[in-house]
Amino acid sequence: MKAVALACLLLALSGLALSIAMGGRGGWAWFKAFCEAAAVGGLADWFAVVALFRHPLGLPIPHTALIPHGKHRIADSLAEFVRDNFLHPDALMKKLAVFNPAERLGQWLRSPENLARVGSSARSVALEALSFLNEQAVRRAMGEFLVSRALRWDATTTAATVLDVLTKDGRHQAVLDGALEKLRDYLATPEVRDLVAARLVKFSRQQWPKVTSLVDAISNVDKMADSLSDKLALQLVDEVKDALAQPDHQVRHQFDAWLRDFIERLRHDEAFARDINAMKDRVVQGGEVRQYLDSVWTEVRQAIEADIAREDSALVQHLTRSLAAFADRLGRDDSLAAAINEHVMSTAASLVQRMRSGVTEHIAATVKSWDDRSLVQQVELSVGRDLQFIRLNGTLVGGLIGLLLYAASWWAER
């Protein structure tokens, strides 16, 4: 287009030279009037177009090179235009209200292809995340974080709170019942009776060897120990049965008192609390705990990776089913869709308010940072074709106006 406009200007100048050479009389006068005005119009519009982008002929003429000189003002105006016309909260909220995000989301999720796409994306993201978490530095940081949190944890306060919950409404009595039942069953076994009998014989022979020898001469000490252990075991089993059958048994009261005292010590005995927390700190700082945490994380990560890597991944299938169910409910539950739309609208309004100034400053700063030559080149390439039409039209329209003016003067002379 520059070449076309320049060719028209050169034609006008050539025609003007030719008409002058031919004397400029008669029909040449009309031709001269056209070419003269066309040359003036073409040159004037060439000057105007060039003055937008640079100094004509490199001369520092005032009010030329308007775009480079006004770059900062253009940047601010452009940023404000985007802010007021594209990031205005009212305009965006109207667009969002018409868009109906909940309905669009439900329609999109009801497509099997889109669900498959979500599952594939989730699988890729999860594998990348697990790979990142497998880095030695990340694992070490996670371990240090957990240990530091455990060191700050007050174990006695937590233990007291947990025991309060467990003892509320007599729940701890169920634990005692279970322990007593296990003890009753254990005492009733022949192995326990044999163990008690052997311990009785050993103890008596160590403490009273002469008496044991005398009794052994009269009767068998082993048989006596067996009989005594049987009676002792039966007596203990009966005691346990009584404790299980009687809600106000002395064992239960003693258990209640011991638990209450233990909880009070956890809460108010500072020395006891320090001992408990010190023991906790020793355990937490031990290498075994770190190795255990690392092994647990490794096993969990490997299991998740193995599942996600499979095409029939249970986790991905669960995600897909959940999204499909969510999409189906969106289509049926108007209140859910309305709640989602309301949440999206409020979030978008808040986000736009926070982003407006930032986006405006970013646009303005970006335009201001452009090189003058690059800015001129980009703008000229964008609108330059139309500007060359201005030069072309200036040449042609200028020539026609010259003809009209010459015709008017000729008519006035006549």
C-alpha positions in Angstrom: 0.0 0.0 0.0 3.0 2.3 0.6 4.1 1.6 -3.0 0.6 2.3 -4.4 0.3 5.5 -2.5 3.8 6.6 -3.5 3.1 5.7 -7.2 0.0 7.9 -7.2 1.9 10.8 -5.7 4.7 10.4 -8.3 2.1 10.3 -11.0 0.6 13.5 -9.7 4.1 15.2 -9.6 4.9 13.9 -13.1 1.6 15.1 -14.5 2.3 18.5 -12.9 5.7 18.7 -14.5 4.3 17.6 -17.8 1.5 20.2 -17.7 4.0 23.0 -16.9 6.2 21.8 -19.7 3.3 21.9 -22.1 2.6 25.5 -21.2 -0.4 25.0 -18.9 -2.9 26.4 -21.3 -6.2 25.1 -22.7 -6.8 21.5 -21.7 -3.4 21.3 -20.0 -4.6 24.0 -17.6 -7.3 21.6 -16.3 -4.8 18.8 -16.1 -2.3 21.0 -14.3 -5.0 22.0 -11.8 -5.8 18.4 -11.0 -2.1 17.3 -10.7 -1.2 20.3 -8.7 -3.9 19.8 -6.1 -3.3 16.0 -6.1 0.4 16.6 -5.4 -0.5 18.9 -2.6 -3.0 16.6 -1.1 -0.7 13.6 -1.4 2.2 15.4 0.2 0.1 16.8 3.0 -1.4 13.4 3.9 2.1 11.8 3.6 3.3 14.3 6.1 0.3 13.6 8.4 0.7 9.8 8.2 4.5 9.9 8.8 4.1 12.4 11.6 2.1 9.9 13.6 5.1 7.4 13.7 8.3 9.4 13.2 9.8 12.8 12.2 9.2 13.4 8.5 12.6 13.3 6.7 14.2 13.0 10.1 13.5 16.7 10.9 12.5 17.4 14.5 9.4 19.3 13.5 7.1 20.0 16.5 4.1 17.8 16.9 5.5 14.9 14.9 6.4 11.4 16.0 3.2 11.5 18.0 3.1 7.8 19.0 6.7 7.5 20.4 6.4 10.8 22.2 3.0 10.0 23.6 3.8 6.4 24.5 3.2 6.9 28.2 0.0 8.7 27.7 -1.2 6.1 25.3 -0.2 3.3 27.7 -2.2 4.9 30.5 -5.2 5.5 28.3 -5.1 2.0 26.9 -4.9 0.5 30.5 -7.8 2.7 31.6 -9.8 1.7 28.6 -9.4 -2.0 29.3 -10.1 -1.4 33.0 -13.3 0.5 32.4 -14.7 -1.5 29.5 -13.4 -5.0 30.0 -12.9 -5.3 33.8 -15.8 -3.3 35.0 -17.6 -5.3 37.7 -21.1 -4.6 36.5 -20.3 -5.6 32.9 -18.6 -8.8 34.0 -21.3 -9.8 36.4 -23.9 -9.4 33.6 -21.9 -11.6 31.4 -21.5 -14.2 34.1 -25.2 -14.1 35.0 -26.1 -14.9 31.3 -23.3 -17.5 31.1 -24.9 -19.5 34.0 -21.6 -21.3 35.2 -23.4 -24.1 37.1 -25.5 -25.1 34.1 -22.5 -25.0 31.7 -20.4 -27.0 34.2 -23.1 -29.7 34.5 -23.5 -29.9 30.7 -19.7 -30.2 30.2 -19.3 -32.9 32.9 -22.2 -34.9 31.4 -20.1 -35.6 28.4 -18.1 -38.9 28.7 -15.3 -37.4 26.6 -14.9 -34.5 29.1 -15.0 -36.9 32.1 -12.3 -39.0 30.5 -10.3 -35.8 29.8 -10.6 -34.8 33.5 -9.6 -38.3 34.6 -6.5 -38.2 32.4 -5.5 -34.7 33.6 -6.0 -35.7 37.2 -3.8 -38.8 36.6 -1.0 -36.8 35.1 -1.1 -34.1 37.8 -1.2 -36.7 40.5 1.8 -38.6 39.1 3.8 -35.4 38.7 2.9 -34.4 42.3 3.9 -37.8 43.7 7.1 -37.7 41.7 7.8 -34.3 43.2 7.1 -35.5 46.7 9.5 -38.4 46.2 12.4 -36.0 46.0 14.9 -36.5 48.8 14.8 -32.8 49.8 11.0 -32.8 49.9 10.9 -36.0 52.0 13.4 -34.7 54.4 11.5 -31.4 54.7 8.3 -33.3 55.3 10.0 -35.4 58.0 11.5 -32.4 59.7 8.1 -30.6 59.6 6.3 -33.6 61.2 9.0 -34.0 63.9 9.0 -30.2 64.7 5.2 -30.3 65.0 5.4 -33.4 67.2 8.0 -31.7 69.5 5.7 -28.7 69.9 2.7 -31.0 70.7 1.7 -31.1 74.4 1.1 -34.8 74.8 -0.3 -34.5 78.4 -3.0 -32.0 77.4 -4.1 -34.2 74.5 -4.0 -37.4 76.6 -6.1 -35.7 79.3 -8.7 -34.6 76.7 -8.9 -38.0 75.1 -9.3 -39.7 78.5 -12.0 -37.3 79.4 -13.9 -38.3 76.2 -13.3 -42.0 76.9 -14.5 -41.8 80.5 -17.6 -39.7 79.7 -20.9 -41.6 80.5 -18.9 -44.6 81.8 -17.4 -45.5 78.5 -14.2 -46.7 80.2 -16.1 -49.4 82.0 -16.6 -51.1 78.6 -12.9 -51.2 78.3 -12.6 -52.6 81.8 -15.2 -55.3 80.9 -13.2 -56.3 77.9 -10.0 -56.5 79.9 -11.7 -58.5 82.7 -13.2 -60.9 80.2 -9.8 -61.5 78.6 -8.3 -62.0 82.1 -11.0 -64.5 83.1 -10.5 -66.5 79.9 -6.7 -66.4 80.5 -6.9 -67.6 84.1 -9.2 -70.5 83.2 -6.6 -72.0 80.8 -4.7 -75.1 82.0 -1.4 -73.5 80.9 -1.9 -70.7 83.5 -2.6 -73.3 86.3 0.5 -75.3 85.4 2.5 -72.1 85.4 1.2 -71.0 88.8 1.9 -74.5 90.2 5.5 -74.6 88.9 6.1 -71.1 90.4 4.7 -72.2 93.8 6.9 -75.3 93.9 10.0 -73.3 92.9 9.3 -70.6 95.4 8.6 -73.0 98.3 11.8 -75.0 97.5 13.8 -71.8 97.5 12.3 -70.2 100.6 11.6 -73.2 102.8 13.7 -76.1 101.6 13.5 -78.1 104.8 9.8 -77.7 105.2 9.3 -78.7 101.5 11.5 -81.8 102.0 9.5 -82.8 105.1 6.2 -82.3 103.3 7.5 -84.1 100.2 8.3 -87.1 102.4 4.7 -87.2 103.6 3.0 -86.2 100.4 3.8 -85.0 96.9 4.6 -81.3 96.8 3.9 -81.1 93.1 0.4 -82.5 93.5 -0.3 -80.1 96.4 0.9 -77.2 94.2 -1.4 -78.4 91.4 -4.3 -78.5 93.7 -3.5 -75.1 95.2 -3.0 -73.5 91.7 -6.4 -74.9 90.6 -8.1 -73.5 93.6 -6.3 -70.2 93.3 -7.2 -69.9 89.6 -10.8 -70.8 90.3 -10.9 -68.2 93.1 -9.5 -65.5 90.8 -12.0 -66.4 88.0 -14.8 -66.1 90.5 -13.5 -62.7 91.6 -13.4 -61.5 87.9 -16.9 -62.9 87.3 -18.2 -60.9 90.3 -16.5 -57.7 89.0 -18.2 -58.3 85.6 -21.6 -58.9 87.2 -21.6 -56.1 89.7 -21.7 -52.5 88.3 -20.6 -51.1 91.7 -17.9 -53.6 92.4 -14.9 -52.4 94.3 -12.6 -53.1 91.3 -14.7 -50.7 89.2 -14.5 -47.9 91.8 -10.8 -48.4 92.1 -10.5 -48.2 88.3 -12.6 -45.0 88.3 -10.5 -43.4 91.0 -7.2 -44.3 89.3 -8.3 -42.8 86.0 -9.5 -39.6 87.6 -6.3 -39.3 89.5 -4.3 -39.9 86.3 -6.2 -37.3 84.4 -5.7 -34.8 87.2 -2.0 -35.5 87.2 -1.8 -35.0 83.4 -3.4 -31.6 83.8 -1.9 -30.2 86.9 1.3 -32.1 87.8 3.9 -30.1 86.0 6.7 -32.5 86.8 4.7 -35.4 85.6 3.8 -33.5 82.4 7.5 -32.7 81.8 8.4 -36.4 82.2 5.7 -37.5 79.7 6.6 -34.8 77.1 10.3 -35.6 77.6 9.6 -39.3 76.9 7.6 -38.3 73.9 10.4 -36.1 72.6 12.9 -38.9 72.9 10.7 -41.2 70.9 10.0 -38.6 68.2 13.6 -37.7 67.8 14.7 -41.3 67.5 15.9 -42.6 64.2 13.3 -45.4 64.3 10.5 -43.0 64.1 12.0 -41.2 61.1 12.6 -44.5 59.4 9.0 -45.6 60.2 7.5 -42.4 58.8 9.7 -42.7 55.7 8.7 -46.3 55.1 5.0 -45.6 55.6 5.2 -42.7 53.1 7.1 -44.8 50.6 4.5 -47.6 50.8 1.6 -45.2 50.5 3.1 -43.4 47.6 4.0 -46.6 45.8 0.5 -47.9 46.3 -1.1 -44.7 45.0 1.3 -44.5 42.0 0.7 -48.1 41.1 -3.1 -47.5 41.2 -3.0 -44.2 39.2 -0.7 -45.7 36.6 -3.2 -48.4 35.7 -5.9 -47.7 33.1 -8.5 -49.1 35.4 -7.3 -47.0 38.3 -9.7 -47.2 41.3 -9.0 -43.6 42.3 -9.5 -42.2 38.9 -12.7 -44.2 38.5 -14.0 -43.0 41.8 -13.2 -39.4 40.8 -15.0 -39.9 37.4 -18.1 -41.4 39.1 -18.2 -38.6 41.7 -18.0 -35.9 39.0 -20.7 -37.7 36.9 -23.0 -37.9 40.0 -22.2 -34.2 40.7 -23.2 -33.3 37.1 -26.4 -35.3 37.3 -27.3 -33.6 40.6 -26.6 -30.2 39.1 -29.2 -30.9 36.4 -31.8 -31.9 39.0 -31.1 -29.7 42.0 -31.9 -26.1 41.2 -30.9 -24.9 44.7 -27.4 -26.4 44.2 -27.0 -24.8 40.9 -28.2 -21.5 42.3 -25.8 -21.8 45.2 -22.9 -22.5 42.9 -23.8 -19.6 40.6 -24.1 -17.3 43.6 -20.7 -18.4 44.9 -19.0 -18.0 41.5 -20.6 -14.5 41.1 -19.4 -13.3 44.5 -16.0 -14.8 44.0 -15.7 -13.2 40.6 -16.8 -9.8 41.9 -14.2 -10.0 44.6 -11.5 -11.2 42.2 -12.3 -8.5 39.7 -12.1 -5.8 42.3 -8.7 -7.1 43.4 -7.4 -7.5 39.8 -8.6 -4.2 38.2 -5.8 -2.1 39.5 -3.2 -4.7 39.1 -4.1 -5.5 35.5 -4.3 -1.7 34.7 -0.8 -1.1 36.1 0.5 -4.2 34.3 -0.8 -3.1 30.9 0.5 0.5 31.4 3.9 -0.7 32.5 4.2 -3.2 29.7 3.4 -0.7 27.0 5.7 1.9 28.6 8.5 -0.7 28.6 8.3 -1.3 24.8 11.0 0.0 22.6 9.9 3.0 20.6 10.8 1.4 17.3 9.1 -1.8 18.2 5.9 0.1 19.3 5.8 2.1 16.1 6.4 -1.0 14.0 3.6 -2.9 15.7 1.1 -0.1 15.4 2.1 0.7 11.8 1.6 -2.9 10.8 -1.7 -3.0 12.5 -3.3 0.1 11.0 -0.7 1.1 8.4 -2.7 -0.3 5.4 -5.7 2.0 6.3 -3.3 4.9 6.7 -1.8 4.4 3.2 -5.4 4.6 1.9 -5.5 8.0 3.5 -2.5 9.0 1.4 -4.0 7.5 -1.7 -7.4 9.2 -1.1 -5.6 12.5 -0.3 -3.9 12.4 -3.7 -7.1 11.5 -5.6 -9.5 13.7 -3.6 -7.0 16.5 -3.7 -6.9 16.3 -7.5 -10.7 16.4 -7.7 -10.9 19.4 -5.4 -8.3 21.1 -7.5 -10.5 20.5 -10.5 -13.5 21.9 -8.7 -11.6 25.0 -7.6 -10.2 25.6 -11.1 -13.7 25.1 -12.5 -15.1 27.6 -10.0 -12.5 30.2 -10.8 -12.9 29.7 -14.6 -16.7 30.1 -14.3 -16.2 33.2 -12.2 -13.9 34.7 -14.8 -16.4 34.0 -17.5 
